[in-house]
Amino acid sequence: MIRRIADETEAEVATAVAGLSLTAVREFSAEISKRLAEWGYPSAASVRYDRNELDIIAGDQRRSAHGKGVRAVLHAAFALALAQFCIDRELPHPGFVVLDSPLVTYRPPDQAAEAGDEPPEEVVRAFYRDIQDGFGGQVIVMENTDPLDPLAPDALDIRFTKRVNVGRYGFMPAVADAGPAGSLANEG
């Protein structure tokens, strides 16, 4: 049964890949490269999407072969580029992207991270500037550090406090009283 599902998945992927034109792949790759260049990512011009590997290729390596910080930045670029690609071409997309910790672990590929190091300030500034000025949809960024510069006046910055009575607890609301066995009481 498991093998049959795996075979069906491979067939579905092969069909999807065959239907993805080289022109679309080139345009999508250009969108990823443009975004990474805006952020100051090294060798951004050579980054591309490989439709056969279904992965981003950066520095002649698949995204999955990089460290977690580079993977996070490449994933953020992929998600934002895909959304912008769809928005620009009026293709189906919800119009928003959620990014979880895209920068906190990032260090340029040629630099080793030392304990306590922060991501490069110029990358952090460029990232937030780009998503505010160069993205046509909404972005929800959940990050463990604050933006270095003030956000645009129309941006909403919410700090999660993890305290029930102070500010906002977290992305999902805190459950004050879960009732017996952790379930919510039926109020109907």
Residue pairs with C-beta under 8 A, 6 or more apart in sequence:
13 54
17 51
17 52
17 54
20 51
22 51
25 49
25 51
27 85
28 49
28 81
28 82
28 85
29 47
29 48
29 49
31 81
31 82
31 84
31 85
32 47
32 48
32 49
32 56
32 77
32 78
32 81
33 44
33 45
33 46
33 47
33 48
34 44
34 81
35 77
35 80
35 81
35 84
35 130
35 134
36 44
36 47
36 73
36 74
36 77
37 44
37 45
38 126
38 129
38 130
38 134
39 73
39 77
39 123
39 126
39 127
39 130
40 120
40 122
40 123
40 126
41 47
41 73
41 77
41 108
41 123
42 59
42 108
42 109
42 110
43 58
43 59
46 58
46 59
47 56
47 57
47 58
47 74
47 77
48 56
48 57
49 55
49 56
49 57
49 78
50 56
50 57
50 62
53 62
55 62
55 63
55 64
56 62
56 63
56 74
56 77
56 78
57 63
58 66
58 70
58 74
58 109
59 66
59 109
63 70
63 71
63 74
63 75
63 78
64 71
66 74
66 109
67 105
67 107
67 109
68 105
69 105
69 106
69 107
69 113
69 119
70 106
70 107
70 109
72 101
72 102
72 103
72 104
72 105
72 106
73 102
73 103
73 106
73 123
75 102
76 99
76 102
76 103
76 127
79 97
79 99
80 97
80 99
80 131
80 135
80 139
82 93
83 93
83 95
83 96
83 97
83 135
83 136
83 137
84 135
84 136
84 137
85 91
86 92
86 93
87 93
87 95
87 136
87 137
88 136
93 137
95 137
95 138
96 137
96 138
96 139
96 140
97 137
97 138
97 139
97 140
98 139
98 140
98 142
99 139
99 140
99 141
99 142
99 143
100 142
101 142
101 143
101 144
102 127
102 141
102 143
103 119
103 123
103 124
103 127
103 143
103 145
104 119
104 143
104 144
104 145
105 113
105 119
106 119
106 120
106 123
107 113
107 117
107 119
107 120
108 120
108 123
118 124
118 145
119 145
121 148
124 145
124 147
124 148
125 148
125 149
128 147
128 148
128 149
128 151
129 149
131 139
131 141
132 151
132 152
132 155
133 152
142 171
146 157
147 157
151 157
158 168
159 167
159 168
160 167
160 168
160 169
160 170
160 171
161 167
161 168
161 169
162 169
162 170
163 169
164 174
164 176
175 184
177 185
178 184
179 185
